[in-house]
Amino acid sequence: EKGLISCTVRIRQESGYKKTLDELKIGDKIEGEGPNGTLILDENEQNKTHIFLAGGIGITPFRSFIKYNIDKQLKIPMYLIYSNSDSDFVFKKELETWQKEYDYIKVEFFDTSKSGHLDSEKVLELIGNWKLEIGNSVFWTVGPPGFTNAMEEVLEKLKVKSDNIREEKFTGY
């Protein structure tokens, strides 16, 4: 993104790794590896709707996907259901701005402290409100293992084909 590499973490003092990151100063050097993994937006799937299920810091790759979609003017329909344990949503202002500016970006914030956990009924209601077809959608779920496992069960109940599901579990959060 314009020559910038960024890393998104939620700083928690009980994590030595995150505490060390928090103590870094501008100009400090770090070593990194990657990018690695298989969670990659395939531009050949432009004819499908992409539904993102983000749990907490699992928003990170989806923010990148949405920004890439906008920057490259791909206009891939992207619908984000962003679940968080409180109302402190990472990238909220940016996501709200994009939703206003681009008709192919839709975002629903879901504060589980007020609404309870996402379940198949709630996900189906949101998909229905957006008038989306499950069969022509790719579902992505990223977040802590408990969240991604729950979303796998939701997608199974909605009879989403396994080849239309992409997931990544963020451990250690």
RAJOWO-V994850 format. One record per helix or strand. SS is the DSSP state (2 for helix, 1 for strand). FROM is the first residue (numbers start at 1). LEN is the number of residues. Records with the same first field share a line. If there is no record, write none. Layout:
SS->FROM-LEN, FROM-LEN
This chain:
2->16-8, 43-3, 56-16, 92-10, 112-4, 120-10, 134-3, 145-13, 162-3
1->49-7, 78-7, 105-7, 137-7, 165-5
